[in-house]
Amino acid sequence: MRIYEVRISHAALQDIAQLRAFLDEMMSEEGAIRYANNMRIEIKMLSLYAGLYGKTTSKTFLQIHPEARHMVSHNRRWDYVFHIEGDYVIVDRIIPARMNKG
């Protein structure tokens, strides 16, 4: 099994920051921090599992990156869009799962 180093793009970091700001309004600060930290843990799991995900055929994801792959979050609310470059997994965007219409 190949182990990759995970990198998060600036766009994906902005996605997390925007989500965190939204969650701060909807739940306690501790809850928002826990939610964001759980997302980071899921993203880090790509170091082990990225190779198991095939390239997508979704036009939505291909607009983000021509070699896009994606992983759905544990609560099925988010798509982690990433691609593999050599020894690296680069997370390009984190988008709501409902945005993927094919």
C-alpha positions as CSV (number, residue, x, y, z in Angstrom):
1,M,0.0,0.0,0.0
2,R,1.4,3.4,-1.0
3,I,1.4,6.2,1.5
4,Y,1.1,9.7,0.2
5,E,1.8,13.1,1.8
6,V,-1.3,15.2,1.9
7,R,-1.3,18.9,0.9
8,I,-4.2,21.2,1.2
9,S,-4.6,23.9,-1.5
10,H,-5.3,27.5,-0.6
11,A,-8.8,27.1,-2.0
12,A,-9.5,24.1,0.2
13,L,-8.2,26.0,3.2
14,Q,-10.5,28.9,2.4
15,D,-13.4,26.4,2.1
16,I,-12.6,25.1,5.6
17,A,-12.4,28.7,6.9
18,Q,-15.7,29.6,5.4
19,L,-17.4,26.5,6.8
20,R,-15.9,27.2,10.2
21,A,-17.3,30.8,10.2
22,F,-20.7,29.4,9.2
23,L,-20.5,26.8,11.9
24,D,-19.5,29.4,14.5
25,E,-22.9,31.0,13.9
26,M,-24.9,27.7,14.0
27,M,-23.3,25.9,17.0
28,S,-20.9,26.5,19.9
29,E,-17.3,27.4,19.2
30,E,-16.2,24.1,20.6
31,G,-18.6,22.2,18.3
32,A,-17.4,24.2,15.3
33,I,-13.8,23.5,16.2
34,R,-14.5,19.8,16.6
35,Y,-16.4,19.6,13.3
36,A,-13.5,21.3,11.4
37,N,-10.9,19.1,13.2
38,N,-12.9,16.0,12.1
39,M,-12.8,17.2,8.5
40,R,-9.0,17.6,8.8
41,I,-8.7,14.0,10.1
42,E,-10.7,12.7,7.2
43,I,-8.5,14.6,4.8
44,K,-5.4,13.2,6.4
45,M,-6.8,9.7,5.8
46,L,-6.3,10.3,2.1
47,S,-2.6,9.6,2.8
48,L,-3.6,5.9,3.0
49,Y,-6.7,5.7,0.9
50,A,-6.2,8.1,-2.0
51,G,-5.0,5.4,-4.4
52,L,-8.2,3.5,-3.9
53,Y,-10.3,6.2,-5.5
54,G,-10.4,6.3,-9.2
55,K,-10.5,9.3,-11.4
56,T,-13.9,10.9,-11.6
57,T,-16.1,11.4,-14.6
58,S,-18.1,14.1,-12.9
59,K,-18.0,17.4,-14.9
60,T,-18.3,19.3,-11.6
61,F,-15.1,17.8,-10.3
62,L,-13.3,17.9,-13.6
63,Q,-13.8,21.6,-13.7
64,I,-11.8,21.8,-10.5
65,H,-8.9,19.6,-11.8
66,P,-8.6,17.5,-14.9
67,E,-7.3,14.5,-12.9
68,A,-9.8,14.9,-10.1
69,R,-10.8,12.2,-7.7
70,H,-13.2,12.6,-4.8
71,M,-14.0,11.2,-1.4
72,V,-17.3,11.8,0.3
73,S,-17.2,12.8,4.0
74,H,-18.4,10.4,6.7
75,N,-21.6,12.4,7.1
76,R,-22.1,12.5,3.3
77,R,-22.4,16.3,3.4
78,W,-19.0,17.1,1.8
79,D,-17.0,16.1,-1.2
80,Y,-13.2,16.3,-0.8
81,V,-11.9,16.9,-4.4
82,F,-8.3,15.9,-4.8
83,H,-5.7,14.7,-7.3
84,I,-2.5,12.8,-7.0
85,E,0.9,14.1,-8.1
86,G,3.8,11.7,-7.5
87,D,4.0,11.2,-3.8
88,Y,1.5,13.9,-2.9
89,V,-2.3,14.0,-2.6
90,I,-3.4,17.6,-3.2
91,V,-6.8,18.5,-1.8
92,D,-8.1,21.0,-4.3
93,R,-11.6,21.9,-2.9
94,I,-14.1,20.9,-0.3
95,I,-17.6,21.4,-1.6
96,P,-21.1,20.5,-0.5
97,A,-22.0,17.1,-1.8
98,R,-25.3,18.4,-3.3
99,M,-23.2,20.4,-5.8
100,N,-22.2,17.3,-7.6
101,K,-24.8,16.7,-10.2
102,G,-22.7,14.7,-12.5
